[in-house]
Amino acid sequence: MATVTNITEYKHKDIGEALDELNEQWRRGELTGFVFACKFKGDKHHGVGLTGDYRRDPFEVLGVMARVKFIINRIIEGRQKPK
């Protein structure tokens, strides 16, 4: 029997709003793993990390990251102007 993974896509445009919601979910015990990428002021400084269940068992992150890549490609394609 195949395992189904549900993925919730957050649509926040504001960093603080996204972090506040995730923090509340963590406090309620709903959030057990967290993967992040962040960009610091300037063009060349980025950060990435895995926490919680994702850090203990990073295999599951690969499926989630495939979905992230799909979403990012969709955003990029939407910004490209047809020739």
Distance bins in CASP14 RR format, pairs under 12 A and 6 or more apart:
PFRMAT RR
TARGET T0000
AUTHOR 0000-0000-0000
RMODE 2
METHOD distances of the structure
MODEL  1
3 60 0 0 0 0 0 1 0 0 0 0 0
3 63 0 0 0 0 0 1 0 0 0 0 0
5 59 0 0 0 0 0 1 0 0 0 0 0
5 60 1 0 0 1 0 0 0 0 0 0 0
5 61 0 0 0 0 0 1 0 0 0 0 0
5 62 0 0 0 0 0 1 0 0 0 0 0
5 63 1 0 0 1 0 0 0 0 0 0 0
5 64 1 0 0 1 0 0 0 0 0 0 0
5 66 0 0 0 0 0 1 0 0 0 0 0
5 67 0 0 0 0 1 0 0 0 0 0 0
6 64 0 0 0 0 0 1 0 0 0 0 0
6 67 0 0 0 0 0 1 0 0 0 0 0
7 35 0 0 0 0 0 1 0 0 0 0 0
7 60 0 0 0 0 0 1 0 0 0 0 0
7 61 0 0 0 0 0 1 0 0 0 0 0
7 63 0 0 0 0 1 0 0 0 0 0 0
7 64 1 0 0 1 0 0 0 0 0 0 0
7 65 0 0 0 0 0 1 0 0 0 0 0
7 66 0 0 0 0 1 0 0 0 0 0 0
7 67 1 0 1 0 0 0 0 0 0 0 0
7 68 0 0 0 0 1 0 0 0 0 0 0
7 70 0 0 0 0 0 1 0 0 0 0 0
7 71 0 0 0 0 1 0 0 0 0 0 0
8 21 0 0 0 0 0 1 0 0 0 0 0
8 22 0 0 0 0 0 1 0 0 0 0 0
8 25 0 0 0 0 0 1 0 0 0 0 0
8 30 0 0 0 0 0 1 0 0 0 0 0
8 31 0 0 0 0 0 1 0 0 0 0 0
8 64 0 0 0 0 0 1 0 0 0 0 0
8 67 0 0 0 0 0 1 0 0 0 0 0
8 71 0 0 0 0 0 1 0 0 0 0 0
9 18 0 0 0 0 0 1 0 0 0 0 0
9 64 0 0 0 0 0 1 0 0 0 0 0
9 67 0 0 0 0 1 0 0 0 0 0 0
9 68 0 0 0 0 1 0 0 0 0 0 0
9 70 0 0 0 0 0 1 0 0 0 0 0
9 71 1 0 0 1 0 0 0 0 0 0 0
9 72 0 0 0 0 0 1 0 0 0 0 0
9 74 0 0 0 0 0 1 0 0 0 0 0
9 75 0 0 0 0 0 1 0 0 0 0 0
10 16 0 0 0 0 0 1 0 0 0 0 0
10 17 0 0 0 0 1 0 0 0 0 0 0
10 18 1 0 1 0 0 0 0 0 0 0 0
10 19 0 0 0 0 0 1 0 0 0 0 0
10 20 0 0 0 0 0 1 0 0 0 0 0
10 21 1 0 0 1 0 0 0 0 0 0 0
10 22 0 0 0 0 1 0 0 0 0 0 0
10 25 0 0 0 0 0 1 0 0 0 0 0
10 31 0 0 0 0 0 1 0 0 0 0 0
10 36 0 0 0 0 0 1 0 0 0 0 0
10 68 0 0 0 0 0 1 0 0 0 0 0
10 71 0 0 0 0 0 1 0 0 0 0 0
11 17 0 0 0 0 0 1 0 0 0 0 0
11 18 0 0 0 0 1 0 0 0 0 0 0
11 21 0 0 0 0 0 1 0 0 0 0 0
11 71 0 0 0 0 0 1 0 0 0 0 0
11 75 0 0 0 0 0 1 0 0 0 0 0
12 18 1 1 0 0 0 0 0 0 0 0 0
12 19 0 0 0 0 1 0 0 0 0 0 0
12 20 0 0 0 0 1 0 0 0 0 0 0
12 21 1 0 0 1 0 0 0 0 0 0 0
12 22 0 0 0 0 1 0 0 0 0 0 0
14 20 0 0 0 0 1 0 0 0 0 0 0
14 21 0 0 0 0 0 1 0 0 0 0 0
15 21 0 0 0 0 0 1 0 0 0 0 0
15 22 0 0 0 0 0 1 0 0 0 0 0
15 36 0 0 0 0 0 1 0 0 0 0 0
15 38 0 0 0 0 1 0 0 0 0 0 0
15 39 0 0 0 0 0 1 0 0 0 0 0
15 40 0 0 0 0 0 1 0 0 0 0 0
16 22 0 0 0 0 1 0 0 0 0 0 0
16 23 0 0 0 0 1 0 0 0 0 0 0
16 24 0 0 0 0 0 1 0 0 0 0 0
16 38 0 0 0 0 0 1 0 0 0 0 0
17 23 0 0 0 0 0 1 0 0 0 0 0
17 24 0 0 0 0 0 1 0 0 0 0 0
18 24 0 0 0 0 0 1 0 0 0 0 0
18 25 0 0 0 0 0 1 0 0 0 0 0
18 34 0 0 0 0 0 1 0 0 0 0 0
18 36 0 0 0 0 0 1 0 0 0 0 0
18 38 0 0 0 0 0 1 0 0 0 0 0
19 25 0 0 0 0 0 1 0 0 0 0 0
19 26 0 0 0 0 0 1 0 0 0 0 0
19 31 0 0 0 0 0 1 0 0 0 0 0
19 34 0 0 0 0 0 1 0 0 0 0 0
19 36 0 0 0 0 1 0 0 0 0 0 0
19 38 0 0 0 0 0 1 0 0 0 0 0
20 26 0 0 0 0 0 1 0 0 0 0 0
20 27 0 0 0 0 0 1 0 0 0 0 0
21 27 0 0 0 0 0 1 0 0 0 0 0
21 28 0 0 0 0 0 1 0 0 0 0 0
21 30 0 0 0 0 0 1 0 0 0 0 0
21 31 0 0 0 0 1 0 0 0 0 0 0
22 28 0 0 0 0 0 1 0 0 0 0 0
22 29 0 0 0 0 0 1 0 0 0 0 0
22 30 0 0 0 0 1 0 0 0 0 0 0
22 31 1 0 0 1 0 0 0 0 0 0 0
22 32 0 0 0 0 0 1 0 0 0 0 0
22 33 0 0 0 0 0 1 0 0 0 0 0
22 34 1 0 0 1 0 0 0 0 0 0 0
22 35 0 0 0 0 0 1 0 0 0 0 0
22 36 0 0 0 0 1 0 0 0 0 0 0
22 51 0 0 0 0 0 1 0 0 0 0 0
23 29 0 0 0 0 0 1 0 0 0 0 0
23 30 0 0 0 0 0 1 0 0 0 0 0
23 31 0 0 0 0 1 0 0 0 0 0 0
23 34 0 0 0 0 0 1 0 0 0 0 0
24 30 0 0 0 0 1 0 0 0 0 0 0
24 31 0 0 0 0 1 0 0 0 0 0 0
25 31 1 0 1 0 0 0 0 0 0 0 0
25 32 0 0 0 0 1 0 0 0 0 0 0
25 33 0 0 0 0 0 1 0 0 0 0 0
25 34 0 0 0 0 1 0 0 0 0 0 0
26 32 0 0 0 0 1 0 0 0 0 0 0
26 33 0 0 0 0 1 0 0 0 0 0 0
26 34 1 0 0 1 0 0 0 0 0 0 0
26 51 0 0 0 0 1 0 0 0 0 0 0
26 52 0 0 0 0 0 1 0 0 0 0 0
26 53 0 0 0 0 0 1 0 0 0 0 0
29 52 0 0 0 0 0 1 0 0 0 0 0
29 53 0 0 0 0 0 1 0 0 0 0 0
31 51 0 0 0 0 1 0 0 0 0 0 0
31 52 0 0 0 0 1 0 0 0 0 0 0
31 53 0 0 0 0 1 0 0 0 0 0 0
31 54 0 0 0 0 0 1 0 0 0 0 0
32 51 0 0 0 0 1 0 0 0 0 0 0
32 52 1 0 0 1 0 0 0 0 0 0 0
32 53 1 0 1 0 0 0 0 0 0 0 0
32 54 0 0 0 0 1 0 0 0 0 0 0
32 55 0 0 0 0 0 1 0 0 0 0 0
32 56 0 0 0 0 1 0 0 0 0 0 0
32 57 0 0 0 0 0 1 0 0 0 0 0
32 60 0 0 0 0 0 1 0 0 0 0 0
33 49 0 0 0 0 0 1 0 0 0 0 0
33 50 1 0 0 1 0 0 0 0 0 0 0
33 51 1 0 1 0 0 0 0 0 0 0 0
33 52 1 0 1 0 0 0 0 0 0 0 0
33 53 1 0 1 0 0 0 0 0 0 0 0
33 54 1 0 1 0 0 0 0 0 0 0 0
33 55 1 0 0 1 0 0 0 0 0 0 0
33 56 0 0 0 0 1 0 0 0 0 0 0
33 57 0 0 0 0 1 0 0 0 0 0 0
33 58 0 0 0 0 0 1 0 0 0 0 0
33 60 0 0 0 0 1 0 0 0 0 0 0
33 61 0 0 0 0 1 0 0 0 0 0 0
33 64 0 0 0 0 0 1 0 0 0 0 0
34 48 0 0 0 0 0 1 0 0 0 0 0
34 49 0 0 0 0 1 0 0 0 0 0 0
34 50 1 0 0 1 0 0 0 0 0 0 0
34 51 1 0 1 0 0 0 0 0 0 0 0
34 52 1 0 0 1 0 0 0 0 0 0 0
34 53 0 0 0 0 1 0 0 0 0 0 0
34 54 1 0 0 1 0 0 0 0 0 0 0
34 55 0 0 0 0 1 0 0 0 0 0 0
34 56 0 0 0 0 0 1 0 0 0 0 0
34 61 0 0 0 0 0 1 0 0 0 0 0
34 64 0 0 0 0 0 1 0 0 0 0 0
35 47 0 0 0 0 0 1 0 0 0 0 0
35 48 1 0 0 1 0 0 0 0 0 0 0
35 49 1 0 0 1 0 0 0 0 0 0 0
35 50 1 0 1 0 0 0 0 0 0 0 0
35 51 1 0 0 1 0 0 0 0 0 0 0
35 52 0 0 0 0 1 0 0 0 0 0 0
35 53 0 0 0 0 0 1 0 0 0 0 0
35 54 1 0 1 0 0 0 0 0 0 0 0
35 55 0 0 0 0 1 0 0 0 0 0 0
35 58 0 0 0 0 1 0 0 0 0 0 0
35 60 0 0 0 0 1 0 0 0 0 0 0
35 61 1 0 1 0 0 0 0 0 0 0 0
35 62 0 0 0 0 0 1 0 0 0 0 0
35 63 0 0 0 0 0 1 0 0 0 0 0
35 64 1 0 0 1 0 0 0 0 0 0 0
35 65 1 0 0 1 0 0 0 0 0 0 0
35 67 0 0 0 0 0 1 0 0 0 0 0
35 68 0 0 0 0 1 0 0 0 0 0 0
36 46 0 0 0 0 0 1 0 0 0 0 0
36 47 1 0 0 1 0 0 0 0 0 0 0
36 48 1 0 0 1 0 0 0 0 0 0 0
36 49 1 0 1 0 0 0 0 0 0 0 0
36 50 0 0 0 0 1 0 0 0 0 0 0
36 51 0 0 0 0 1 0 0 0 0 0 0
36 52 0 0 0 0 0 1 0 0 0 0 0
36 54 0 0 0 0 1 0 0 0 0 0 0
36 55 0 0 0 0 0 1 0 0 0 0 0
36 61 0 0 0 0 0 1 0 0 0 0 0
36 64 0 0 0 0 0 1 0 0 0 0 0
36 65 0 0 0 0 0 1 0 0 0 0 0
36 68 0 0 0 0 0 1 0 0 0 0 0
37 45 0 0 0 0 0 1 0 0 0 0 0
37 46 1 0 0 1 0 0 0 0 0 0 0
37 47 1 0 0 1 0 0 0 0 0 0 0
37 48 1 0 1 0 0 0 0 0 0 0 0
37 49 1 0 0 1 0 0 0 0 0 0 0
37 50 0 0 0 0 0 1 0 0 0 0 0
37 61 0 0 0 0 0 1 0 0 0 0 0
37 65 0 0 0 0 1 0 0 0 0 0 0
37 68 0 0 0 0 1 0 0 0 0 0 0
37 69 0 0 0 0 0 1 0 0 0 0 0
37 72 0 0 0 0 0 1 0 0 0 0 0
38 45 0 0 0 0 1 0 0 0 0 0 0
38 46 1 0 0 1 0 0 0 0 0 0 0
38 47 1 0 1 0 0 0 0 0 0 0 0
38 48 1 0 0 1 0 0 0 0 0 0 0
38 49 0 0 0 0 1 0 0 0 0 0 0
39 45 1 0 0 1 0 0 0 0 0 0 0
39 46 1 0 1 0 0 0 0 0 0 0 0
39 47 1 0 0 1 0 0 0 0 0 0 0
39 48 0 0 0 0 0 1 0 0 0 0 0
40 46 1 0 0 1 0 0 0 0 0 0 0
40 47 1 0 0 1 0 0 0 0 0 0 0
40 48 0 0 0 0 0 1 0 0 0 0 0
48 54 0 0 0 0 0 1 0 0 0 0 0
48 61 0 0 0 0 0 1 0 0 0 0 0
48 65 0 0 0 0 0 1 0 0 0 0 0
48 68 0 0 0 0 0 1 0 0 0 0 0
49 55 0 0 0 0 1 0 0 0 0 0 0
49 58 0 0 0 0 0 1 0 0 0 0 0
49 61 0 0 0 0 1 0 0 0 0 0 0
49 65 0 0 0 0 0 1 0 0 0 0 0
50 56 0 0 0 0 1 0 0 0 0 0 0
50 57 0 0 0 0 1 0 0 0 0 0 0
50 58 1 0 1 0 0 0 0 0 0 0 0
50 59 0 0 0 0 0 1 0 0 0 0 0
50 60 0 0 0 0 0 1 0 0 0 0 0
50 61 1 0 0 1 0 0 0 0 0 0 0
50 62 0 0 0 0 0 1 0 0 0 0 0
50 64 0 0 0 0 0 1 0 0 0 0 0
50 65 0 0 0 0 0 1 0 0 0 0 0
51 58 0 0 0 0 0 1 0 0 0 0 0
51 61 0 0 0 0 0 1 0 0 0 0 0
52 58 0 0 0 0 0 1 0 0 0 0 0
52 60 0 0 0 0 0 1 0 0 0 0 0
52 61 0 0 0 0 0 1 0 0 0 0 0
53 59 0 0 0 0 0 1 0 0 0 0 0
53 60 1 0 0 1 0 0 0 0 0 0 0
53 61 0 0 0 0 1 0 0 0 0 0 0
53 64 0 0 0 0 0 1 0 0 0 0 0
54 60 1 0 0 1 0 0 0 0 0 0 0
54 61 1 0 1 0 0 0 0 0 0 0 0
54 62 0 0 0 0 0 1 0 0 0 0 0
54 63 0 0 0 0 0 1 0 0 0 0 0
54 64 0 0 0 0 1 0 0 0 0 0 0
54 65 0 0 0 0 0 1 0 0 0 0 0
55 61 0 0 0 0 1 0 0 0 0 0 0
58 64 0 0 0 0 0 1 0 0 0 0 0
58 65 0 0 0 0 1 0 0 0 0 0 0
59 65 0 0 0 0 0 1 0 0 0 0 0
60 66 0 0 0 0 0 1 0 0 0 0 0
60 67 0 0 0 0 0 1 0 0 0 0 0
61 67 0 0 0 0 0 1 0 0 0 0 0
61 68 0 0 0 0 1 0 0 0 0 0 0
62 68 0 0 0 0 0 1 0 0 0 0 0
62 69 0 0 0 0 0 1 0 0 0 0 0
63 69 0 0 0 0 1 0 0 0 0 0 0
63 70 0 0 0 0 0 1 0 0 0 0 0
64 70 0 0 0 0 0 1 0 0 0 0 0
64 71 0 0 0 0 0 1 0 0 0 0 0
65 71 0 0 0 0 0 1 0 0 0 0 0
65 72 0 0 0 0 0 1 0 0 0 0 0
66 72 0 0 0 0 0 1 0 0 0 0 0
66 73 0 0 0 0 0 1 0 0 0 0 0
67 73 0 0 0 0 0 1 0 0 0 0 0
67 74 0 0 0 0 0 1 0 0 0 0 0
68 74 0 0 0 0 0 1 0 0 0 0 0
68 75 0 0 0 0 0 1 0 0 0 0 0
69 75 0 0 0 0 0 1 0 0 0 0 0
69 76 0 0 0 0 0 1 0 0 0 0 0
70 76 0 0 0 0 0 1 0 0 0 0 0
70 77 0 0 0 0 0 1 0 0 0 0 0
71 77 0 0 0 0 0 1 0 0 0 0 0
71 78 0 0 0 0 0 1 0 0 0 0 0
72 78 0 0 0 0 0 1 0 0 0 0 0
72 79 0 0 0 0 0 1 0 0 0 0 0
73 79 0 0 0 0 0 1 0 0 0 0 0
73 80 0 0 0 0 0 1 0 0 0 0 0
74 80 0 0 0 0 0 1 0 0 0 0 0
END
